[in-house]
Amino acid sequence: MVIAVTGPIASGKTTLCVALARELRRRSRTVVRIDTDEVYEQLEERGTTAGRAETWERARRLACAFAAAALDEVEFVVIEGALPAGAVVVALQTTIDTALVRVDADPTRGVSRDPAVLREAYASFAPDGEPGLVVDTGTTSVEDAVGLVLERAGVEVDART
């Protein structure tokens, strides 16, 4: 099963994907996590610009191809920033104010720390595909979001979740 997480900059995609993969492993499930940002960085170094659109598209295609191949080896693929066919799609949202606080607290961010860049990204963001689940990460804890995703994906939820 592929679980694809989408959302604008600083909406919590990486945080949710890491927590989701960790919870699946805790349940003795095999999982691989794919971060499309990392695929992009293999193609073109990021940091000073938002990147080239054609490189982002190429990174998304490669991430989707890797997800399809990984399903031969693992039960779950958790992919951030790309939407493979047949994936359970989770769209994250938050307010621009919450996103500004998050990027300001993250020294690893590049151009996305610029409030003007972030505001433009939020104004133009539109999720691809039809999300099966929408989660507001400004009002939902990471633990609760993981539970919602697992429930939507049909994964048994136990008392420890």
Buried (B, 14 or more C-beta within 10 A) or exposed (E): BBBBBBBBBBBBBBBBBBBBBBBBEEBEBEBBBBBBBBBBBEBBEBEEEBBEEEBBEBBBBBBBEBBBEBBEEBEBBBBBBBBBEEBBBBBBBBBBEBBBBBBEEEEEBBBBBBEEBBEEBBEEBEBEEEBBBEBBBBEBEBEEBBBBBBEBBEBEEEEEB
